[in-house]
């Protein structure tokens, strides 16, 4: 099914600059992984935002795409915008600049479509907090990675796990000629559908990763002794009332023998979650434990059970996870562990604290 028709498209174009055109097809023979390999392949800029099937409602959709029409790189207070061969640098508050860009690239709303039909996908590093708070520069920047990278997409696929459909979406820029924009969107939808069909034939059996079985060499940035001293210092701050929570972390470096997407495929097997993500971006540097930095694509991948924050229209929803426990052997043990957590003083205190933090952040 293709929608909207040109008459409806023209009506929507009068009140927006971007209008989505969508073809919905049956998805029972495709998986998000096979679709990503068919559509994104070795494209330098691509994304996969995946939800486990039969997950809760908030994990209903999986999104994937390649070929962003614009890329944004954040480094300190400098924002670099790449659009085609044009490059523009801006200085100032990163969030204000990005808000302006997003305002310029907001698609029209079409009833019944997934919540994401066009827009930005990417990451912000923790360092971007310095745009909001004056906390100084204490950590050594030995990787020289961007504080943020965003890719803007107007061509993407959306899996609907509830209806077992794929929505092939091409969002048309109607600022010049609505007719040409509509026809261009139809052409791109046909190209994406062709890639899916070709991928379905070619990728019936995926080549298994040829990683050698060997002991992985892992380099931790902080020794155990130093890390435990940091823990002790954090406990002193808590006892003194200076802080009530701190998240301690450290970087671990290793060089895998497999492609980044194969790592993601393994992760989704051992830890399927409502929120899984794989981002492949054209710029960045890779650093090895020997401290040698080489130019490389930057990949960000992970798996999380937690939505944390979602914005829908004027509604902002905050849903932290406080307190976890391994699953039991059966339903009876699950119920027993549930009651144990509900009556655990530490778990209850953590839950109250996280809800209170969220309430303060939203306020």
N, C-alpha and C positions, 0 to 999 in steps of 0.2 A: 504494500500500500504506500502510495506517495502522497505527501501533503506538505504544505497547502497547495491548492491549484493556483494558477497565475492570478485569478481574480482575487482570491483571498490574500495572496502574496502582495499584490498591489495595494490593497487596503492597509495591510500591516506596514508596508514601506512608507506610508505617509506619516507615520508616527515614530519611526525608528530608523537608525542607520544600518543596523544588522538584522537580518531576518533569516531564521533557520528554515531550511528545506530538508525534509526527512523521508527516507524510504525505509520501511520496516519489513524485515524478512525473518523467516523461521530460523532459529539458532540451535536446533537439536543435534546437529552434526558438527558443530564447532565449539571449541573451548576458548576462553580468553587467551590462553597461551598460544594456541595454533593461529588464532586471529591476529595476535600481535606479531608473530613471526611472519605471517603472510603480508600484513600491511606495513609494518615498520621495518622488518628485515634488518639490514645493516645501516639504516638511516641514522645519521649522527645525533639527531634530536627527536626523541620519542618518549612516550610515557605509557604506563599501565597502572591504573588505580583499580584494584580488584577487590571483590567481596566474595567470601565463601558462599556457595550455593546453599539455600535453605537457611541462610543467616537471618538475623532479626530484620525487621522492616527497614531500619536505617541503613542496612547493608544490602539493599535490594539491587543496586546497579553496579556494574563494572564499566569503566571508561578507558579507552585507549586511543592513541593518535600519534601521528608523525607529521613532519614538515610544518613547523610553526611559521606563521607569517611575520612574527615579531619576537625578538628575544631581549630580555632586560637583565643587565648585570649590575649588581650592587656591590660597591666596595667603599667602605667608609661613608662619606657624604657625597660620593660621586655615583650617579646612575647613568649607565651607558645603554642606549637604546639602539638595537640593530633591527632594521627593517629593510629586507632585500639587501641592496648594496649601500644603503644609506646608514650612516652612523651618527648618532647625536649624543652629546654628553651634557648632563645637567647636574647642578649642585644644589644641595639643600636637604630638607627633611625627606628621607626616603619614602615614608608612608604617605606624605602629601603628594609627592610626585607620582607614586603608584596609584593613588586614589584618582588622580586626574586621568591617568592612562586608562584605568578600568572604566571610568565614566565615559570615555570616548569610544569604548569597545564593548558596549553592553547590548546583547541581542534582545529582540522583541520576545515577549512571552507568548507561547502557543500552548493551549490547553492540552493536557495529556502527554506532554513530552517529558523526558527525564529532566532533573534539576540543572544539569550542566549541558548546554548545547554549544557554547563557545566561551573562551576566556583563558585565564592564566593557570598554568600548572608549574610548580617548582618548589623551592625550599627557601627558608630563612635560617641562617645559622644563629646560634645563641648570641653571637657577637653583635647582632643587630640591636640588641637591647640598649646599646650605647647611644642609639638614636632617641631613646626614651628616658634613660636615667644616666646621670653622671657617675660612673663607677670606675673610671680610669682604665688604663691598659696594664694588666698584670701578667697575662699569659703571653708567652713567646709565640709569635706568628711564624712558625717554621714551614708551613705548607702554602701560604699565600693563596688560599682559596677565597673565592668571592663570599661576601657576607650574605648574598642572596642571588639566586638565578631563577628567572621566570620565563616560561615559554608560552606565547599566546597562540592558541589554536582556533581555527574556524572550520576545520575538517576533522571529524572524529567518529568513533563508533561507541555506542552505548549498549551493553548487554542488559536486558531486563530479565533477571532470573525468575521473576514471578510468572511472566507470560512467555518465557522461553523465546524471546525475540532479540534480534539485533537491530538497533536503529542506526542507519547510516546517515550521518548528519553533515550537511554542507551549509554553513551560514553565509549568506550573501550580503556583500557590502553594496547597499542600494544608493549610495550618494551620487553616483554618476548616471547609470542607466539601469532602472529596475529590470527591464526586459533582458538585457545582456547579463546582468547579475544572476537572474533566475536560470537562464540557459547555461551559464557557466557552472552554477551549482548542480544542475542535472548532469552535466558532463562529468564533474568530479565524483558524484555519487556513482555513476556507471563505472568509473575507473576503480573506485574502492571496492565495489561489488565484484568486479572482475578479478581483483587481487584476492578477494576472499575465496572465490570459486577456484582459482588456480592454486591457492594455498591448500584448499581442501583436498585436491587431487595429489599435490606434491608432498604434503606433510602428514599423510596417514600414519606413518611411523617416524617418529622423531629420532634422529641420530642421538644415541646416548653419549653423554660426556665421556671423554677419553682420559679423564684425570688419573694420574698414577696414584696407587695406594702408597702413601708415604706419610711420615710424621710431619705435621705442619709446623714450620718454624714461626713462632709468635714472639713479637717484641713488645713488651709493656713499657709505657713511658714513665711509670712510677714503680719503684721497688715496693715490695710488701711492707718493709720496715717503715719507709717514708709514708706510705698510705695509712698505716696504723697510727702513726704520729698525728696525721691530719685528722683521723677519726677522733683521737683523744682531744685534740684542740677544739673540734666541733662540739664535743660533749661538754667541754668547759663553757663554751659560749651559750649553750642551751641552759646549763645549770645557772649561769649568771643572769639569764633572762634577756640576753642580747638578741638571740634568735630562737625560733621554736621549730624550725625545720631547715635542713640543708641536704642537698643532693650532691654527693661526692661521686666523681667519675674519673676515668682515665682513658687515654687512647691506647688501642692495641693495633699494632701493624702486623700484617702478614701478606705474603704474595701467593695467591692461589694459582693452581694449574688449570683453572677452568674459566670460561667466559663469565662475565658478571651476570648475564641472564640465566646461565645454568645455576649459579648460586641462588638466584631468586627462585628458580623452579624447585630447588632442594628445600629452600625455606618454606615455600607454600605447602610442601608435602609434610614436613615435620611440625609446622606450626601454622595451620590454616586459621585465618582470623577474619573478622568482618572488615578490617582495614589493612590491605596489603598494597605496597607501592613499589614501582620500579621506574626510575627516571634516568634517562640517558641524555646527557647534555654535551654540547660540542666543545666547551672550554673547561679548563681546569688543569691542575698539575697533580701528578702522582708522586708520592714520596715513599721511599723504601726505608727499612731500618738502617741502611747504610747512609741515610740522609741525602742520597742523590735524587734530585727532582727531575722528572722528565715530563714533557708535554703529553697530555692524554685526554681522552674524553672523561668527563666526570660522571660517575654513576652513584645514585642514591637509591637504596633498597631497604625494605623493612616489612615488618608484620606486627600489627597491634590489635588488641581486642577493644581498644578504647577510642571512642569518637572524640572525646574531650570537649570540643566546641563546634557548634554548627550555627550558621546564620542563614535564615530563610526569610526573605523579605525584611520586615521590621522585627522579627522574632529571633532572639539569640538564645540558644540552648546550651547549657553546660552540663556535662555528664562525666565526672571523674570516676575512676575505679579506685576504691580504697579497700585494701585487704584482699588477699588471694590465698588459695590453698590448692594443692594438687587434687585432681578428681579422685573419688573413691573407686573401689572395685565394682560397685553396683549402686543402684538407686538408694538403697537403704543407707549405705555408708555416706553417699552424697548428702542425704538429709541430716545425718548425724553431724557431719562436718559443718554443714550450714548452721545448725544450732550452736555448735561450738564457736564459730566465728561471731555469731550474733551476741554471744555472751562473753566474748573476750574483751577485757577492758582496753587493751592496747589497740585492737582493731576498731573498736567503737570510737576511741579518742581520735584515731587517725581519720576516720570517716567524718567526724564532726569538724575536724581541722580543715580537711580538704573542701568540704561544703562551705565552710566559713570563708576560706580563701577565694573560692569561686564567687561567692556572694559579694565579697569586697571588690573583686576584679570587675564584675558586671556592673557594680554600682559606680 
